[in-house]
Amino acid sequence: MIIYIVTYKGTSTVSTQHIAWTGTFASLNVCACALSWWRPVASHRLHWAAGGTWLLLILQGLNKQGVGFQEPQNQVWYMLFIVFVPYAMFPLSLRWCIFLGTLSCLAHLVATIVYQCVNCSCSHRYACAWRLLGGNVLLHAAVNFAGFYAKSFVDCEQRKVFLETQKSKGAYQKTRIESGRQWSLIQSVIPDFLAKRISTHLCESSDDFQRVIDVTSHQVHDVSILFADIKGFTSLSSKCSAQELVEMLNSLFALFDKLASENHCLRIKLLGDCYFCVSGLLQPRADHARCCVNMGLNMIRAIRDVRRRMKDLTVDLDMRIGVHSGQVTCAVLGQLKWQLDLWSPDVTLANHIESTGLPGRVHISSSTFKYLNGAFKVDPGEDGTRDPVLEEHNLVTYFIKDTEVPQQMRRTPATKAENGSEECIKLTQYNTAAVPTSSKLTKSKSRRLRPQDRTLEETHWKPEMPFENYYHGDSKDVHDAQQKTELEDEDNIHRLIEVFAKNMNSWSLQFNGTDLESSFRELDGDTFKSNVMCCMVQWLFVVAVQSLAHYDCGNLMIVLVVMSIPLSLCFALVMFQEFPSLQRHLVNFSTRVTNTRILRVMHICFFSFVMTLSSTMKLYICPLVPHQTIYNFTSKVSNSTASMSNSGNGTAPGNCGHPDYVVLTWVLCLIALTSVFKLYFLIKTLLTTVSVVIYCILLVHYYMYYQTKNMLLLPAKMVLLMFGFLVVVVTHARLVEVISRLDFLWRRQVKTDLKHMESTQDMNRRLLAHILPDHVVNHFLSRDWRPDVSFIVNRLLFYHYPTITKTI
């Protein structure tokens, strides 16, 4: 529209109707541009905006009411623009781009045919019109082919990246889940802060498993140690089967683990029927003694509930609890198999306090009594009269009164990320495990009952098994997981854009890192052959259009054939690699050109230069006669009495006299550069700019004297036309470059994340190999493992205690 307004010249007046239509379409174009910047449209309805823009463009082209759109030949370049823009710029699928390109072509051809049939009367003009119509068909086919190739390649590359990313992402998610399950299993054996120390040490010093004890040694003051032993376990083992005994112990110890978490205690180990835990180890606590005593009271209460439920066994089950406060040293011991352990004289004293205690009572030392600060009422113990070790240390002991009940402990909001403490999920009908999990997961389990809201008699605790929540979950959990995945994808995209902006020059689009740029440049050769093939096809279209429009110029035919020879040789040069049966030197040279970046760039530059010069040969070989009036298609058709005026050197009666079709073939040469995808953006911009400058110089030099009175200035119109397509080609080149680099970074980032996660998984595997037997690790990490069948699949074979005693 700007082209025709700027270049319109003459004495003829422009009708008010044409001005009104021009203003209307200009306003609609501005509204379409503004609408595309509106966030709701740009985010979710951009494809609708693209369709509306195309509809507006096609109406402008076919309406013929705007300024300068009355001449049919002026519609050709505009319709070519409409055909190419959806392929190059619209955010539409390839199918829709093909549909819009074909529809634009058919609409223009049908409108032209109808116009010719109504207005053409002279036979030679009729033949000229049909030749030009054939040229239009070839031009549309060339632009559609170039657009189809460019769009299909970009879509194919993006789909390939998407599939690779999805595959890598699936492997990453799988590896991350497995790594998380491994880490959870590690944390169920070793406290979180020690596990992190070991992992950090092994990451810094690979394979240095010998110095783990130096890394994990940790001395803590002001802790309380609890030992608990099940009274009557020997009798119980003689009256239960091995499976029943294991199930009962697992249920009981799982409940103890749950109670330990609620009372801020950390279970250290299980010694047969003995339970060993400590409070104040993971984080300093002023109430560590109160936590341990409260833990002991809850254990006594829990064992009594079990005893009431097992009346048929007639076994007197009870708990003997011993608590002592002091200092400990914790570390992971062992070389082949690790185990967390605590040792200090205070640990020994706590063990002896437990062994000298009474069933159903919590036996505490004087140091623990001091830390309690009167929180529980006590009865005097028998001091050291029942144990020589206690007597040697002259240790005063006490028993917590029978009337004392467990107190409600205040829950702290601490998480593993903050202080390394462990927190258990409250058990529901689906949760049957006591493996510590992140507090982030516990937030989704809001439906929980407080301990004071229901008694232990009302609750049947099931053993909580590792990773039970991974296999069981309600629909809400699944929905939350899907939302979490979508948020992670969105975060990854934003992170990629930030990395892209940080690591790339915004003007040249080159990566700041040399290694990164070199890695990206290595991908150029993948599409080089098909790019050259597309350029060759575009050249054949150029030859066909110029031959059809200027068939009467024999010298032009000869020149076009001659100039096609070097271009054909260039095309054959890159294709020799696909035919190993040819001479070895040709194949090797073709391989070298294809695999060497500088040779590829030189090859494309030479091909583009030859195409540019060859397409201008008509101006030298078949020049116009000075001051010859250009044949105007519209005026000739509408005015049957008008004839082409010649000043001495007239053209043949059948000569169409449309030099603008030479310029339209130059457009094909520019569009051919859009098919060279991996050519660097600035090089492609330079080639396009040089070609346009050459074309503009030729236009000004050869057509500056050729203008028809009251008609458009042909050179000015064509110059603006070339610059319009220059903007489109450069914009497309930059867009393709950005997409290629984003895809490259995305693919690289996904592979890096996957490699890092695989390294983490391997590290966790090696850690587990030093903690648990291989078959136990494989069992807990197996895909088909289910908590409800764990005892059947992997139960321990227990000998009855009397049998063991008899054997000894």
N, C-alpha and C positions, 0 to 999 in steps of 0.2 A: 504494500500500500504506500509506504514511504517512497519507494522507487518511482511509482507513477506520479505521485504528487510533486516530487522534486523535479522530475524530468519532463513533466508535461509542459508543452510550449506550443504556441501557435495563436492564430487569431480566432480560432473557434472557441466558443464559450462552453463552459461546463454547465450542464443543466443542474437545476436545484435538486432534482431527484437523485442524481448521482452523488451530489455533495451530501445529501441527507443519508443515503445508504452508506457512504463512506464513513461519516461520523458515527452512525449507529454501530457499524462493525468495529470501528476503533474503540468505542466505549465498551463493547462486549469483550474485546480482547483484553482491555485493561482490567475489567472485572474478573476475567478468567485468571489472569496473573495474580491478582490480589487474593482470589479464592484459594489458589494453590498454596499461599503462604499462611492461610488460616490453619491453626494447629489441629482442630478436629478433622478437617479435610486432609491435611498433610499426613496425619497419623493413620487414619482408618478409611478414608474415602478417596484416596489419590487416584485410583483406577477409574472411578466415576468422573473425576475431574479431567482425566486424560481423554476419556470418551467424549465428554462434552466439548473439549477443546478441538478434537478432530472434527466433530460435527460442525462446529463454528467455522473451521477452516474450509471444509468442503462446501459449505453454503456460500462463503465468500467467493470461492473459485467458480462455482457454477451459476451464481446469481447474475453476473454480468452487469450489475447496476452500480458497482463502485467505479471510482475514477480510474480509467486506464484498463479496465477489465473487459471492454467491449470487443477488442480484437482477439480472435480465437488463438493466434499464435502466442499472444501474451499469457494465455492460460497454461501453456505447456510447462514452462519453468516452475510456475506456482504449483501445478499439480504434482510435478516431480518432488518439489519440496514437501508437499503434503504426504506423499508416499513414503519418503525417507524418514521424516520426523518420528513417526511411531516406532520404527525399528531402532532409531538412534537415541531417543530421549524419553519416550513414554514408558511409565512403569506398568507395562502390560505383558501378558504372557505371549509366547511366540505364536500361538494359535490365533490370538486376537490381532496381533500385528499383521500376520498374513491375511487375515480376513479384511482388515481395514485397508491394507495396501492393494489387495485385489479389487475391493469395492471402489476405491478411489480411481483405480485404472479404468475399470469398466464404466464408471460414471462419466469420466472424461471422454472416453472413446465413444460412448453412446451419444453424448451431447454433441460431439464433433460430427459424428455421422449424420445425425438429424439435421444439423446446421448445413452440412454440405449438400445433402439431398434436397433441401428446401431452396438453397440460394445458388448453387452452381448450375450453369447452363452451357458454357463453352466447353468443348470437348477437351482441349488441351489444359484448360484450367481444372476440369474434372479429373483428368489423369494426374495432374500435379497435386491436387488435393488428396487423392488416394495414396500417392507416394509419400506425402507428408504424414498421412494417417499411419502408414506402415512404419515411418520413422518414429512416430509417437509410441506405437506398440513396442518397438525395440527399446526405446528409452525407458518406458515403464517396466519392461521386462528386466532391463539392466539394473535399474534402481531397486526393484523388488528382489532380484537375485543378490545384490550386494547387501541390502538390508537383511534379507533372510540369513545369509551367511554370517553377518556380524551378530545378529540377535541370537541365532542358534548356537554360535560358538560361545557367546557370553553365558547363555542359559545352560549350555552343556557343562561349561567349566564350573558354574555355580552349583549345578546339581551334583557334579562329581565331588566338589568340595563338601557339599552338604552330606552326601552319602559317606564320604570318608570321615567327615566330622561326626556323623551319627554313629558310625562304626567305632571310631576311636572313643567317642563319648560313652557308648555302651560298654566298651571294654574298661573305660575309666570308672564308670559307675560301678561296674561289677568288681573291679579291683578295689575301689574305695570301700564298698560294702564288706568285701572280704578282709580288707585291712582294718576296717573298724571293728569287725567281729574278732579279729586276732588281737587287736589292742584291748578290747573289752575282756577277752580271756586273760590277757597279761595282767590287766588291772584287778581281775578277780583273785590273782595269786600274789601280786606285788603291788604295794600302794602306788598311787598315781605319781607322786613326786619322785619316788625312786625309779619307777619305770621311765619317766622322762629324763632323769639323769643318765640312766643306762643308755637310752636311745641317743641322747645328745653326745655322749662319750663315744659310742660306736660310729656315729656319723662323722665325728671329728677324727677318730682314730679307728679306721676300718679294721675289722678282724681282731681288735685288741680286747679279747674276752678275758684275758688273764688278770687285768687290773680293775675288773668290775667291783671287787670288794673295796678298793681304794676310793672308788667313785661313790659308792653307796653307803660307806661308813657314816653313821649319823648318831651323835650323842645328844640325848634329850634329857633335860632336868624337869622335875616336877611333873611326873606322870603317875598314873595309878595302874597297877597290874592286877588282872583278875584271872584266877584259875578256877575252873568248875569241873566237877567229876560227877558222873551219874552213878548213884548208889543203886544196886540191884541189877546192873547191866549183865553181870555174870549169869545170874539166874535167868534173865530174859533171853540171853543168847542160847541157852539150853532148851528153851520152850518155843522158839521161833525158827522158821526156815531161814536160809541165807537171804532169800529175796525179801521176805518180810522184815528181817532185821535191817537190811540195807535201806528199805523204804522208810522204816520207822526212824532210823538215824538221820536219813536225809531230810525227812519232814521236820524233825526236831532241830537239827542244826540249821536248816533253812530259816526256821522261826527264830533261832538264836541270832542268826545274821541280821535278820530284820530288826530284832530288838537292839542289837549292837549299833545299827545305823541310827535308830531313833534316839539312842542314849549316847551318841557321839563316841562310840568305841570302835576300834579296829581289830577285827579278828586276825590273829597272827598265824595260828595253825590249829589243827585237830590232832590230838594224840590219842587215837583209839576212841574211847568214850570221854576223853578230857577235852575241854574247850578252853582255849588260851586267847585272851584279848587284852587290849590296853587302851586307855583313854588319855588324850593330851599329846599323842605322838605326832599326828599330822599337823596340828596347829595348837599353839599354847592355849590352855583353858584353865581358868581359875577354879572351875567346878569339876575337875577331872575325877576327884574322889567321889563326889556325889553321883557322877555319871556311872561309875563302876558299881557303886552300892545299889543304885537304882536298877542297873542291869542285872545284878545278882538277884534282887527281889523279883524281877520279872521272870527270870529263868526258873526260880522256885515255883512261881505261880503257874508257869507254862507246863512244867513237868507234872505238877499235880493234876492239871487238866488232862494230860495224856494218861495218867494213872487211872483217872475216873473213866476214861473211854475204853481202857483195856482191862476191865474188871474180870473178864473171862480168863486172863492169864494169871491171875492171882500173884502178881509180882509187885513187891513194894519198891516202886521207883521214887527216887527223890534226888535232890541236888545238894552237893556239898560245895560251898562257895568260899574262896579265900581271896582277900583283897589286901594289897600292900602298896604304899606310895613311896616313890624315890626317883632314881635316875636309871636310865637304860642306854645301851648302845645297840643300835639296829644296823643291820647290813644284810646284803644278799650273799650267802655263803655257797660254796661249791664251785667246781670247775666244769664238769660235764652237765650236771643238773643243779640249778640254783634253787635256793629256798630262803625266804625271808625269815630271819630269826632275831630274837632279842636276847641279850645276855648282860648280866650284872649281878652282884650280890643281892640286890633287891628282887630280881627275878627268882633267885633261889629261895629267898625268904617267903615270897608270895606263894611258891609251890608248897613249902612246908606249912604255911598258914592254912592252905586248903586241905592238906592231908590231916591236919590236927583239928579240923573243924567238925561240926555236927551236921547230920543230914537235915535239910530244911532250914538251915541257918546260914547267915552271911557272917563269916569270920573275918575281922579286920584287924590291922595292926594299929599301934598308937600313932604312927605318922599319918595313916589314913584318917584316924579319928580327929587329928588336929586340922586336917584339910576340910573336914566336914563342917566344922564350925557350928556344931549343934543341929545340923539338918536332920539327923535321925537320932532317936533314943537308943541307948546301948545298954547291954548287960556286961558285967565283967567277965573276961575269959579266964582260962586257966594258965595264962601266960606261957612260960616255957616248960612247964612240968610234964607236958605230953610229948615234947620233941627236944632232942639234945641240941639241934641247931638253933632253935629259938631260945633255948636256955643259955646257949653259948653267947648269943647276942643280947641276952637280957631284955628281950622284946616283950612289951606289954601288949596284950591282945584284948579284943572286945567282940561281942556278938550283937548284931542288930536285933532289937526286940522283935518278938513274933508278931506283935501288934502293928508293926510298921507296914505300910502298903507302898507300892511303887508310886513315885511322884511323876507328875507330868513335866517332861523336860522341854525347855524352850528350844524351838527349832530355829536354827540360824540359816540365813539365806545364802550362805557361802556356797560357791560353786567350785568345780575342779579347776577351772581356769584361774580362779583367784587364789586358792590356797591349797589345792590338791586334795581336799577332803572328799570322801565318798558319800554318796547319798543313794538310798535304795528307793525304788518305786513302791508305793503302797500297793498291796496286793488286791487284785480284783478277781473275778471269776476266770479271767483269761491269764492273769499273771501268776505264775507258779515258780518264780525264781527269785533268788536273793542276790543276784549279781548286781553290783553297783552300776548305775547308769547316770548319765549327765542330767543335771537339774533342768536343762532345757527341755528334755523329754518329759520330765515329771510335770511340767506346767500344763501339758495337754491332758494330763490325768487329773482333772479338777474334781471328779466325783470320788471323794475319799472321806472316810470317817475318822474322827479323832479317837485316840485310845480311850478317853473317858466316856465316849458316847456308847461304847459297847464293850462287853467283857470278853475275856478270852474263851469263856465257856460257850459264847454265842458264835464264835468264829472258828471255822475249821481251816487252819493254815495249810496250804499245799507247798511243797518244796518249789522254790523259785529256781529255774534252770537257766543257764546261760543262753542268751539270744532268743528267749521265748518271745519277746516282743517283736522280733524280726519276722517270725512266722505267723503270729496271731495279731490281729488288729481289726478294728471295726471300719466301717465305710468312711467315717470321718477322718480316721488316720490316713487312709488311702488318698482321700481328697486333699488333705493337708500336705501329703507327700507330693502330689501332683502340683499343687500350688507352689510348694517349695522348689520343685524342679524348674517351673516356669520362672520364678524369681531368680534362681541361679543362672538360667540362660540369659535373662535380661541383664543381670549383673555382669556376666561374661561379655556380652555385647558392649556394654558401657565401658568395661575395662579394656576391651580391644580398641575401641575408639580412642580412649585416653592414651593407650600405648602407641596407636597409630599417629596421633597428634604429637606425641612426645618424641618419637623416634624417626620422624620424617619431616623433611623440609616442605613447608606449605606451598612454596612457589614451584620448586623443581620436582617435587614429589619423590625425591630420592631419600633413601634411608640414611640416617646419620652414621650408622655403623658400616664400616667397609665390608666386614664379613657378611653382614645381613644383605647388603646390596649385591655382593657377589653371588650369594646363594640364590637370590631372586633372579639375577641375570642368567643363571644356568638353565632356567626354564624356557628360554626363548626358542630353542630349537625344536620344541615339541610340536609346534604348529606351523613351522616355517614353510613346509611343502604346500600345505593347503592354502596358506596365504598367497604364495606365488601363483598357485593355480587360479585363485579368485581374481587376482590382478590380470592374469592372462585372459580369462573369460571377459572381463570388463573391456580389455583392449579389442577383443573380437566384436563386441557390441559397438565400440567406437568405429571400427572399420565398416561394419554393416550399416550404421546410420549415415555416415558420410558418403558411402557408396550409393545408398538409396536416394539421398537428398541431392547429390551432385554426380549422378551417373554419367552425365554427358562430358565430364572432364576426364579424358582418358589418362592424362599424365598423373592425375591424382590416384587413379586405380593402381598404376604401376608403383608409385611411391609408397602407397599403403602396403602393398605386398612386400616390397623391399624392406620396409621398416619393421614388418612383422617377423622377418628372419632373425634379427638379433634377439628380439623378445622371445621367440620360440626356442632359440638356443639357451637363453637364460632359464626358461621353464624346464627344458630338457636336462639342463645341468643339475638341477636340484632333484630331478626324478630318477637319475641314473642309479642312485643308491638303492632304489626299490627293485632293480634288475641285476642281481649278482652275476648273471650269466654273461653280461657285457664285459668289455675289456677291463682288466683289473685297474688300470690307471684311471679310467673314467669313473669307476665306482669309488675308488679311493679319493679322487679329487672332489666328487660329489659329497662324499661323507665328510671331508674336511670343511667344505663350504657350509654344510648343514650344521656341523658341530662347533664351528668357530664363530663367535659373536661378531667380531669386527668384519669378517667376510660376509656374514649375513646382512649386516647393515650396509656394506658397500654394494652388495647385490641388489637390495631393495632400492637404494638410492639410484643406482644405474637404471634399473627397470623403470622407476618413476620418471627419471629424466628423459629417457627415450620415449615413453608414452606422452609426456608433455610436449616435446618438440614434434613428434610425429603427428599429433592431433592438430597442429597448427599449419601443416604443410599446404593445406588448401589455400591459405592466404597468399603463399608465394607462387604456387603453381597455377592457380585459377583466380587471379586477382580481379577485383571489380574495376570497371572503367571509371576514371576520375569524373566526378560530378554526375555519375549515373544515378538516377533516381531509384531508390530501392522499391521493389515491388511490395505493395501493401496488400496483404491477403484480404483484409476486411473490405477495403475500398474497392478492390477488383470484383469481389463477389457481389457486394451490394450495388455496385454501379456497373452494369453490363457494358456500357458504352465506353468506359474508361479503358485505357490500354497503357502498357508499359512504354514510356518514352525513352528512346535511345538517341544519343548524340553521336552518330557515326558508327560506333562499334556496338551494335545491338546484340542482344542475346537471342538465342533461338526461341521460336514461339513456344516450345514446350519447356523452356527453362523456368524452374520454380523461382529462382532468385531469392532464396532464404538463407542468407549468411548466418542468421542467428542459430541455425541448427549446428553449425560448427562450434559455437559457444556452448550449446547444450551438451555436445560430446566432451567438452572440457570439464563439465560438471561430472561426467562419468569418471574422468581421470582423477578428480578430487575424491570422489566417493570410493574409488578403488583403494585409496590409502586407509580408509576405515577398516579394511579387511586385514591389514597388517597389525595384528593385535599386540604382539610382544615387542614391536618397535617402540623404542623409548619415546615418551610423550613429547619432549622438546624436539627430538629429531623429526618426528612426524609433523610437528607444528612448523618447523623450519622448511621441510619439503613442501608442505601445503602453501606456506607463505610465498616461497620462491616461485612456485607454479602460478599462483594468483598474480604475482607481480609481473611475470612474463606475459601472462594472458592480458593483463590490463595495458601493458605497454603496446602490445600488438593491436589491441582494440583501438586505443587512442591514435596510433600511427596510421592504421589502415582505414578506419571508419570516421575519422574526424570530419571529412568532407561529404560524407554520405548521409544525408538526412532529407526526409520528405517534408515538404511544407505542411504545416499544421499537424505534424505527427511527432512521435516521441524521438528524442535524441537517442539513437541506437547505442552509441558508445557508452553514454552515461548510464543507460539502463543496464547494459551488460556488465559494466564495472561494478555497479551496486549488486547485481545478481551474483557475481563471483565472490564479492566480499560477504554476502549473506551466507553462501555455502561454506566459505572459509570459517565463519563463526560456528556453523553447525558441525563441521568436521573437527575443528579444534576442540570444541566442547565435548564431542563424542570421544575423542582421543583421551582427553583428560579424565572423563568418566570411566572409560575402560581401564585406564592406568590405576585409578583409585580402587576400582573393584578388584583388579588383579592383585594389588598390593594388600588390600584388606583380606582377601582370600588366602594369600600367602601367609600373612601374619596369623590368621585364625587357624589355619592348618598347622602351622609351626607351634602355636600356643597349645593346641590340643595335644599334639604329640609330646610336647615338653611336659605338660601336666600328667599325661599317661605314663611317661617314663619316670617322672618323680614318684607317682603313686605306686608303680611297680617296684621301684627301689624301696619305698616305705614298706610295701607288702613283704618284700624279701627280707628286710630288716626285722620285721615282726615275726616272720617265720623263724629266723635264726634265734630271736629272743625266746620264742616258744620252745624251740628245740632244747634250750638250756633250762627250761622250767618244768615241762611235762613230757611224758613219753610220747613218741610219735603217734602211736595208735589212738591215744587219748585226744591229741590235738586234731587228728584227722576225723575222729568221731564228732567232736564238738563243732568242727568247721565244715562238715559234710553238708551238701545241699539237702539231702533227703532226711536229715536228722530232725526229729520232733521231740519236744520235751515229754509228751505224754507216753511215748514208747521207749524212753531212754533206758529204763530199768530192764526192759525185756531185751533190748538190743545189746546193751553193754552193762551187765550186772556183774558184781564182784562175787567170787566164790569164797564164802566165809566158812572156815572151820568153827565148829562150836568150841567155845572156850574150854569146857571140860576135856574135850578131845585133845586140844593143844597141850593142856596141863599134863594129861596122861602120857602123851608122847614124849614130853620133856622128861 
